[in-house]
Amino acid sequence: LEGVLLNAVMCVQQIVSGSSVVVHCTNGWDRTAQVVSLAMVMLDPYYRTFAGFQTLTQKEWLESGHRFGSRCGNGSGTPRDLSPIFLQYLDAVYQLTAIYPLAFEFSSTYLEALAN
């Protein structure tokens, strides 16, 4: 989790300094979605609202084809496919809400509901 947060912070720093950033991790949909989504939450207050967070989840996770079923063990897939990538992302967002509670429209209760 620390590595994902550090990579998101590195992206934010580069963008704030005026540089462009390309993020592509091994398979393109696990760590990439985590890093990009966290960077967007950090950069844009809209993504810290209910509507913004829902939009971000739709765009970066659902439309990008994240394999929720096989990653969370709710669908077809092998035990090797299990990896709580989305839950890790929600945990990272939770860490940000714990540090900056006034920056977010939602709280840990909302994140817990999404996790379930």
N, C-alpha and C positions, 0 to 999 in steps of 0.2 A: 504494500500500500504506500509505503514511503517513497518508493521509486516512481510510482505513478504520479504522486503529488509533486515530486521534484521535477519530473519531466513536464508536467503541466505548468509549473512555475517558470521553467526555462522557456517554454513557448510564450508565455505571457511577457516575460522580460524582453524577448526578441521582438515581439509585436509592438510593445510599448516603445521600444527604441527605434521603430520604423522599419524593421526588417520583415520580410515574408518568412513564413514557416511552412514546411511540408512535413507531415507526420505520417509515417507508414511503419507499422510494426510487422512482425513475422507473417501473420496470416491476414492482416488487414482489417479484422473486425473486432478483435478482443481489446488489446491494449490501445489500439488506435482510437477506438470509441471512448475509452476511459480518459485518455490524455486530452483529446480534442474537446470532449464534453466538459471536463474540469476546467480547461483553459477558458472556454466560453463562459462558464459560470463565474470565473474569476474576473474576466474582462468586462462583461456586459451585465448591468444590473437587471435588465429585462429577464435574463435566464434565472434570476433569483426570485422571480414571482411564480405564482401557481401556473399562470398561462404560459410564461416563458419556459418553465421547467418542463411542462408537458410538450411544448413545441420542440424543445431540444431533445427530449426522449424520443419523440416521433421521428425526428430527422436523423439523429445520429445513431439510434439504436434500432428502431423498427424498420425504417426505410432503407437502412444500410444492410439489413438482413442478419442482424445478430441472432444467433441460434439459441434463443431462450430455452427451448425445450430440451435440447441435448446438453446445454451448459448447466442447467439447473436440475436436470434429471427428471423432467416432467414429460419427456417425449421419447422418441426413438433416439438411439445413440448408444455408444458403448461407454463403459465406466471410464475409459480413457478420455472421453469427451467432457466429462464433468469438470466444471471450473466455474466458481461463483463470480464471474467477471462483473455482472451487473450489480450484484450485492456488494462487491468491493467498491464499485463506483459510488453506490449509495452511501457506503461507509465513509468514503472520502468526502462526499458532500456533507455528511453529518459532521465530520471533523471541522469543516469550514463553518457550518452553522453554530457549532459550539464555540468557536473562536470569535466569530462575527455575527452574533444572533440578530442584531438590528439591521444587518445588510440583507436579510432574507425575509420574504413574506411568509414562508412556511417554516415549520419546525421539525423536530425529529419524529413527531407523531405522523406527519405526512410521509416521511421517508420510510417509516416502519410499515405504513399501510401499503406503500408501493412494493416493499420487500416481500410482503405476504401475498 
